[in-house]
Amino acid sequence: MKILHTADWHLGKRLDSFSRMDEQLLVMEEIIQLADQQEVDLVLIAGDLLIRSIPV
């Protein structure tokens, strides 16, 4: 079984007034592509997924 482990995405995190959502979406796409290419069976996200309960 292949497992891809990631952690602490902090979706919704901003740098002052600058949203990082565009770059976060690009990284998620990369993770999906990597999981497909490597034929990963499970993607494990540990740590903080969101920066707060509702992403900005």
N, CA, C and O atoms as a CHARMM CRD file, in Angstrom:
* protein
*
  224
    1    1 MET  N      0.84300  -1.17400   0.00000 PROA 1      0.00000
    2    1 MET  CA     0.00000   0.00000   0.00000 PROA 1      0.00000
    3    1 MET  C      0.89300   1.24300   0.00000 PROA 1      0.00000
    4    1 MET  O      1.83100   1.34500   0.79000 PROA 1      0.00000
    5    2 LYS  N      0.58900   2.17800  -0.89100 PROA 2      0.00000
    6    2 LYS  CA     1.32200   3.44300  -0.95400 PROA 2      0.00000
    7    2 LYS  C      0.50900   4.53000  -0.26800 PROA 2      0.00000
    8    2 LYS  O     -0.68000   4.70300  -0.53600 PROA 2      0.00000
    9    3 ILE  N      1.17600   5.26300   0.62500 PROA 3      0.00000
   10    3 ILE  CA     0.53500   6.36000   1.35500 PROA 3      0.00000
   11    3 ILE  C      1.31200   7.64100   1.07800 PROA 3      0.00000
   12    3 ILE  O      2.53700   7.67500   1.19400 PROA 3      0.00000
   13    4 LEU  N      0.59100   8.68200   0.71400 PROA 4      0.00000
   14    4 LEU  CA     1.17700  10.01900   0.55600 PROA 4      0.00000
   15    4 LEU  C      0.74700  10.83100   1.77000 PROA 4      0.00000
   16    4 LEU  O     -0.43900  11.09400   1.96900 PROA 4      0.00000
   17    5 HSD  N      1.73500  11.22700   2.58500 PROA 5      0.00000
   18    5 HSD  CA     1.46400  11.94900   3.82600 PROA 5      0.00000
   19    5 HSD  C      1.76000  13.42900   3.62600 PROA 5      0.00000
   20    5 HSD  O      2.84700  13.80000   3.18300 PROA 5      0.00000
   21    6 THR  N      0.79400  14.26300   3.95300 PROA 6      0.00000
   22    6 THR  CA     0.98600  15.71300   3.92900 PROA 6      0.00000
   23    6 THR  C      0.50800  16.26300   5.27500 PROA 6      0.00000
   24    6 THR  O     -0.14400  15.55500   6.04300 PROA 6      0.00000
   25    7 ALA  N      0.82700  17.50300   5.55200 PROA 7      0.00000
   26    7 ALA  CA     0.40200  18.06600   6.83900 PROA 7      0.00000
   27    7 ALA  C      0.34400  19.58100   6.78800 PROA 7      0.00000
   28    7 ALA  O      0.98800  20.23600   5.96800 PROA 7      0.00000
   29    8 ASP  N     -0.45400  20.10400   7.69900 PROA 8      0.00000
   30    8 ASP  CA    -0.50000  21.54400   7.97900 PROA 8      0.00000
   31    8 ASP  C     -0.70200  22.39300   6.72700 PROA 8      0.00000
   32    8 ASP  O      0.13600  23.23000   6.39100 PROA 8      0.00000
   33    9 TRP  N     -1.79600  22.17200   6.05500 PROA 9      0.00000
   34    9 TRP  CA    -2.09000  22.94000   4.84500 PROA 9      0.00000
   35    9 TRP  C     -2.47800  24.38100   5.17200 PROA 9      0.00000
   36    9 TRP  O     -2.15200  25.28800   4.40600 PROA 9      0.00000
   37   10 HSD  N     -3.15200  24.60700   6.26800 PROA 10     0.00000
   38   10 HSD  CA    -3.57800  25.95000   6.68900 PROA 10     0.00000
   39   10 HSD  C     -4.33200  26.68000   5.58200 PROA 10     0.00000
   40   10 HSD  O     -4.05700  27.84600   5.29900 PROA 10     0.00000
   41   11 LEU  N     -5.28300  25.98800   4.96000 PROA 11     0.00000
   42   11 LEU  CA    -6.09100  26.60800   3.90900 PROA 11     0.00000
   43   11 LEU  C     -6.80900  27.83100   4.47000 PROA 11     0.00000
   44   11 LEU  O     -7.34600  27.80100   5.57700 PROA 11     0.00000
   45   12 GLY  N     -6.80900  28.89800   3.69000 PROA 12     0.00000
   46   12 GLY  CA    -7.43100  30.14400   4.11500 PROA 12     0.00000
   47   12 GLY  C     -6.45700  31.13200   4.72600 PROA 12     0.00000
   48   12 GLY  O     -6.82900  32.27100   5.00800 PROA 12     0.00000
   49   13 LYS  N     -5.21600  30.71600   4.93600 PROA 13     0.00000
   50   13 LYS  CA    -4.22400  31.62400   5.53400 PROA 13     0.00000
   51   13 LYS  C     -3.93100  32.78300   4.58100 PROA 13     0.00000
   52   13 LYS  O     -3.79300  32.59500   3.37200 PROA 13     0.00000
   53   14 ARG  N     -3.84200  33.95500   5.13900 PROA 14     0.00000
   54   14 ARG  CA    -3.54600  35.16000   4.36600 PROA 14     0.00000
   55   14 ARG  C     -2.22400  35.75600   4.85100 PROA 14     0.00000
   56   14 ARG  O     -1.81500  35.53900   5.99200 PROA 14     0.00000
   57   15 LEU  N     -1.57600  36.49600   3.98600 PROA 15     0.00000
   58   15 LEU  CA    -0.41400  37.30000   4.36500 PROA 15     0.00000
   59   15 LEU  C     -0.88700  38.74300   4.33400 PROA 15     0.00000
   60   15 LEU  O     -1.02500  39.34100   3.26600 PROA 15     0.00000
   61   16 ASP  N     -1.13200  39.29200   5.50500 PROA 16     0.00000
   62   16 ASP  CA    -1.78300  40.60200   5.63600 PROA 16     0.00000
   63   16 ASP  C     -3.09300  40.56100   4.86900 PROA 16     0.00000
   64   16 ASP  O     -3.99400  39.81600   5.25500 PROA 16     0.00000
   65   17 SER  N     -3.23500  41.33300   3.79500 PROA 17     0.00000
   66   17 SER  CA    -4.48500  41.33200   3.02500 PROA 17     0.00000
   67   17 SER  C     -4.38000  40.46500   1.77100 PROA 17     0.00000
   68   17 SER  O     -5.31000  40.42700   0.96600 PROA 17     0.00000
   69   18 PHE  N     -3.26200  39.77300   1.60100 PROA 18     0.00000
   70   18 PHE  CA    -3.02000  38.96900   0.39800 PROA 18     0.00000
   71   18 PHE  C     -3.50800  37.54000   0.60500 PROA 18     0.00000
   72   18 PHE  O     -3.05300  36.84500   1.51400 PROA 18     0.00000
   73   19 SER  N     -4.43400  37.11000  -0.24200 PROA 19     0.00000
   74   19 SER  CA    -4.93800  35.74400  -0.18300 PROA 19     0.00000
   75   19 SER  C     -3.93100  34.79600  -0.81800 PROA 19     0.00000
   76   19 SER  O     -3.31300  35.12200  -1.83200 PROA 19     0.00000
   77   20 ARG  N     -3.76800  33.62000  -0.21800 PROA 20     0.00000
   78   20 ARG  CA    -2.85700  32.60900  -0.75900 PROA 20     0.00000
   79   20 ARG  C     -3.63800  31.47100  -1.41400 PROA 20     0.00000
   80   20 ARG  O     -3.05600  30.44400  -1.76400 PROA 20     0.00000
   81   21 MET  N     -4.95500  31.64700  -1.58100 PROA 21     0.00000
   82   21 MET  CA    -5.80300  30.57200  -2.06700 PROA 21     0.00000
   83   21 MET  C     -5.38000  30.09000  -3.45600 PROA 21     0.00000
   84   21 MET  O     -5.41100  28.88600  -3.70900 PROA 21     0.00000
   85   22 ASP  N     -4.99200  30.97500  -4.34900 PROA 22     0.00000
   86   22 ASP  CA    -4.57800  30.55400  -5.69900 PROA 22     0.00000
   87   22 ASP  C     -3.38600  29.60400  -5.64200 PROA 22     0.00000
   88   22 ASP  O     -3.38800  28.56400  -6.30200 PROA 22     0.00000
   89   23 GLU  N     -2.37100  29.95400  -4.86000 PROA 23     0.00000
   90   23 GLU  CA    -1.20300  29.07300  -4.76400 PROA 23     0.00000
   91   23 GLU  C     -1.54900  27.78200  -4.02300 PROA 23     0.00000
   92   23 GLU  O     -0.99500  26.72700  -4.33300 PROA 23     0.00000
   93   24 GLN  N     -2.44800  27.85300  -3.05700 PROA 24     0.00000
   94   24 GLN  CA    -2.87400  26.65400  -2.35100 PROA 24     0.00000
   95   24 GLN  C     -3.60500  25.69400  -3.29200 PROA 24     0.00000
   96   24 GLN  O     -3.42200  24.48000  -3.20900 PROA 24     0.00000
   97   25 LEU  N     -4.42400  26.23700  -4.17900 PROA 25     0.00000
   98   25 LEU  CA    -5.10900  25.39800  -5.17200 PROA 25     0.00000
   99   25 LEU  C     -4.10600  24.73300  -6.10900 PROA 25     0.00000
  100   25 LEU  O     -4.27000  23.56700  -6.46800 PROA 25     0.00000
  101   26 LEU  N     -3.07100  25.46600  -6.50500 PROA 26     0.00000
  102   26 LEU  CA    -2.03700  24.88700  -7.36900 PROA 26     0.00000
  103   26 LEU  C     -1.30600  23.73900  -6.68000 PROA 26     0.00000
  104   26 LEU  O     -1.02300  22.71700  -7.30400 PROA 26     0.00000
  105   27 VAL  N     -1.00400  23.90500  -5.40700 PROA 27     0.00000
  106   27 VAL  CA    -0.32200  22.85100  -4.66300 PROA 27     0.00000
  107   27 VAL  C     -1.22900  21.62600  -4.52800 PROA 27     0.00000
  108   27 VAL  O     -0.75900  20.49400  -4.63800 PROA 27     0.00000
  109   28 MET  N     -2.51200  21.84200  -4.29200 PROA 28     0.00000
  110   28 MET  CA    -3.43900  20.70800  -4.21300 PROA 28     0.00000
  111   28 MET  C     -3.48500  19.94900  -5.54500 PROA 28     0.00000
  112   28 MET  O     -3.53800  18.71900  -5.56000 PROA 28     0.00000
  113   29 GLU  N     -3.46500  20.67900  -6.65200 PROA 29     0.00000
  114   29 GLU  CA    -3.42300  20.04100  -7.97100 PROA 29     0.00000
  115   29 GLU  C     -2.14800  19.21100  -8.12600 PROA 29     0.00000
  116   29 GLU  O     -2.19000  18.10400  -8.66400 PROA 29     0.00000
  117   30 GLU  N     -1.02100  19.73800  -7.65900 PROA 30     0.00000
  118   30 GLU  CA     0.24600  18.99700  -7.71400 PROA 30     0.00000
  119   30 GLU  C      0.17200  17.71300  -6.88600 PROA 30     0.00000
  120   30 GLU  O      0.66100  16.66500  -7.30600 PROA 30     0.00000
  121   31 ILE  N     -0.43400  17.80600  -5.72500 PROA 31     0.00000
  122   31 ILE  CA    -0.57200  16.63000  -4.86600 PROA 31     0.00000
  123   31 ILE  C     -1.43900  15.57600  -5.55800 PROA 31     0.00000
  124   31 ILE  O     -1.12600  14.38600  -5.50800 PROA 31     0.00000
  125   32 ILE  N     -2.51300  16.00300  -6.19400 PROA 32     0.00000
  126   32 ILE  CA    -3.38500  15.07700  -6.92900 PROA 32     0.00000
  127   32 ILE  C     -2.61700  14.41500  -8.06300 PROA 32     0.00000
  128   32 ILE  O     -2.70500  13.20100  -8.24700 PROA 32     0.00000
  129   33 GLN  N     -1.86800  15.20100  -8.82300 PROA 33     0.00000
  130   33 GLN  CA    -1.07200  14.64800  -9.92700 PROA 33     0.00000
  131   33 GLN  C     -0.03600  13.65700  -9.41900 PROA 33     0.00000
  132   33 GLN  O      0.13600  12.58600 -10.00200 PROA 33     0.00000
  133   34 LEU  N      0.65200  13.99800  -8.34600 PROA 34     0.00000
  134   34 LEU  CA     1.65400  13.11000  -7.76500 PROA 34     0.00000
  135   34 LEU  C      1.01300  11.80300  -7.29500 PROA 34     0.00000
  136   34 LEU  O      1.54700  10.72000  -7.53500 PROA 34     0.00000
  137   35 ALA  N     -0.12700  11.91500  -6.63000 PROA 35     0.00000
  138   35 ALA  CA    -0.82200  10.71900  -6.15200 PROA 35     0.00000
  139   35 ALA  C     -1.22800   9.82900  -7.32600 PROA 35     0.00000
  140   35 ALA  O     -1.11200   8.60700  -7.24300 PROA 35     0.00000
  141   36 ASP  N     -1.70100  10.43200  -8.41300 PROA 36     0.00000
  142   36 ASP  CA    -2.06500   9.65900  -9.60900 PROA 36     0.00000
  143   36 ASP  C     -0.83400   9.00700 -10.23500 PROA 36     0.00000
  144   36 ASP  O     -0.84800   7.81600 -10.54800 PROA 36     0.00000
  145   37 GLN  N      0.23100   9.78900 -10.41800 PROA 37     0.00000
  146   37 GLN  CA     1.44100   9.27500 -11.05900 PROA 37     0.00000
  147   37 GLN  C      2.06100   8.13100 -10.25900 PROA 37     0.00000
  148   37 GLN  O      2.55000   7.15900 -10.83500 PROA 37     0.00000
  149   38 GLN  N      2.03900   8.24900  -8.94400 PROA 38     0.00000
  150   38 GLN  CA     2.66800   7.25000  -8.07600 PROA 38     0.00000
  151   38 GLN  C      1.70100   6.12700  -7.67500 PROA 38     0.00000
  152   38 GLN  O      2.05500   5.22700  -6.91400 PROA 38     0.00000
  153   39 GLU  N      0.48000   6.20200  -8.20300 PROA 39     0.00000
  154   39 GLU  CA    -0.55600   5.21500  -7.89400 PROA 39     0.00000
  155   39 GLU  C     -0.72200   5.03400  -6.38700 PROA 39     0.00000
  156   39 GLU  O     -0.68100   3.92200  -5.86200 PROA 39     0.00000
  157   40 VAL  N     -0.90800   6.16300  -5.71700 PROA 40     0.00000
  158   40 VAL  CA    -1.06100   6.19900  -4.26400 PROA 40     0.00000
  159   40 VAL  C     -2.43000   5.63900  -3.88900 PROA 40     0.00000
  160   40 VAL  O     -3.43500   5.93300  -4.53700 PROA 40     0.00000
  161   41 ASP  N     -2.45400   4.83000  -2.83700 PROA 41     0.00000
  162   41 ASP  CA    -3.69300   4.24500  -2.35300 PROA 41     0.00000
  163   41 ASP  C     -4.41700   5.13100  -1.34200 PROA 41     0.00000
  164   41 ASP  O     -5.64000   5.08100  -1.21700 PROA 41     0.00000
  165   42 LEU  N     -3.63900   5.94500  -0.62100 PROA 42     0.00000
  166   42 LEU  CA    -4.21700   6.75600   0.44400 PROA 42     0.00000
  167   42 LEU  C     -3.45600   8.06200   0.56000 PROA 42     0.00000
  168   42 LEU  O     -2.22500   8.06700   0.60200 PROA 42     0.00000
  169   43 VAL  N     -4.18100   9.17000   0.61200 PROA 43     0.00000
  170   43 VAL  CA    -3.57700  10.47000   0.90000 PROA 43     0.00000
  171   43 VAL  C     -3.97200  10.82300   2.32700 PROA 43     0.00000
  172   43 VAL  O     -5.15400  10.95400   2.64300 PROA 43     0.00000
  173   44 LEU  N     -2.96400  10.97600   3.18600 PROA 44     0.00000
  174   44 LEU  CA    -3.19100  11.27300   4.59700 PROA 44     0.00000
  175   44 LEU  C     -2.82900  12.73300   4.84200 PROA 44     0.00000
  176   44 LEU  O     -1.70600  13.16100   4.57600 PROA 44     0.00000
  177   45 ILE  N     -3.79400  13.48700   5.35200 PROA 45     0.00000
  178   45 ILE  CA    -3.56000  14.89100   5.69100 PROA 45     0.00000
  179   45 ILE  C     -3.57500  14.99100   7.20600 PROA 45     0.00000
  180   45 ILE  O     -4.62400  14.84400   7.83300 PROA 45     0.00000
  181   46 ALA  N     -2.41000  15.24200   7.79500 PROA 46     0.00000
  182   46 ALA  CA    -2.29600  15.37900   9.24600 PROA 46     0.00000
  183   46 ALA  C     -2.10100  16.84400   9.59000 PROA 46     0.00000
  184   46 ALA  O     -1.72200  17.64200   8.73300 PROA 46     0.00000
  185   47 GLY  N     -2.35200  17.19200  10.81300 PROA 47     0.00000
  186   47 GLY  CA    -2.14600  18.57600  11.22000 PROA 47     0.00000
  187   47 GLY  C     -3.31600  19.45100  10.82200 PROA 47     0.00000
  188   47 GLY  O     -4.41300  18.95900  10.55900 PROA 47     0.00000
  189   48 ASP  N     -3.07700  20.73900  10.78000 PROA 48     0.00000
  190   48 ASP  CA    -4.13800  21.71500  10.53600 PROA 48     0.00000
  191   48 ASP  C     -4.46500  21.81900   9.05700 PROA 48     0.00000
  192   48 ASP  O     -3.62700  22.22700   8.25400 PROA 48     0.00000
  193   49 LEU  N     -5.68000  21.45100   8.70500 PROA 49     0.00000
  194   49 LEU  CA    -6.13000  21.58100   7.31700 PROA 49     0.00000
  195   49 LEU  C     -6.54600  23.01800   7.02700 PROA 49     0.00000
  196   49 LEU  O     -6.21700  23.57200   5.97800 PROA 49     0.00000
  197   50 LEU  N     -7.27200  23.61500   7.96700 PROA 50     0.00000
  198   50 LEU  CA    -7.76300  24.98800   7.80300 PROA 50     0.00000
  199   50 LEU  C     -7.08500  25.90900   8.80800 PROA 50     0.00000
  200   50 LEU  O     -6.65800  25.47200   9.87700 PROA 50     0.00000
  201   51 ILE  N     -6.99100  27.18800   8.45200 PROA 51     0.00000
  202   51 ILE  CA    -6.41000  28.17200   9.35400 PROA 51     0.00000
  203   51 ILE  C     -7.42300  28.55300  10.43300 PROA 51     0.00000
  204   51 ILE  O     -7.04800  28.96800  11.52900 PROA 51     0.00000
  205   52 ARG  N     -8.70200  28.40900  10.11500 PROA 52     0.00000
  206   52 ARG  CA    -9.78300  28.62300  11.07800 PROA 52     0.00000
  207   52 ARG  C    -10.94600  27.74700  10.65800 PROA 52     0.00000
  208   52 ARG  O    -10.83000  27.02200   9.67100 PROA 52     0.00000
  209   53 SER  N    -12.03400  27.78500  11.35100 PROA 53     0.00000
  210   53 SER  CA   -13.11700  26.84800  11.07500 PROA 53     0.00000
  211   53 SER  C    -13.76700  27.06300   9.71200 PROA 53     0.00000
  212   53 SER  O    -14.32300  26.12200   9.14500 PROA 53     0.00000
  213   54 ILE  N    -13.70900  28.27900   9.17700 PROA 54     0.00000
  214   54 ILE  CA   -14.26600  28.57000   7.84700 PROA 54     0.00000
  215   54 ILE  C    -13.17900  29.29300   7.04800 PROA 54     0.00000
  216   54 ILE  O    -12.77700  30.39500   7.42100 PROA 54     0.00000
  217   55 PRO  N    -12.68700  28.67900   5.93000 PROA 55     0.00000
  218   55 PRO  CA   -11.62600  29.35700   5.17000 PROA 55     0.00000
  219   55 PRO  C    -12.13100  30.64000   4.51700 PROA 55     0.00000
  220   55 PRO  O    -13.31200  30.76900   4.19600 PROA 55     0.00000
  221   56 VAL  N    -11.21800  31.57800   4.33000 PROA 56     0.00000
  222   56 VAL  CA   -11.54500  32.86600   3.71000 PROA 56     0.00000
  223   56 VAL  C    -11.51300  32.69200   2.20800 PROA 56     0.00000
  224   56 VAL  O    -11.75700  33.64800   1.47100 PROA 56     0.00000
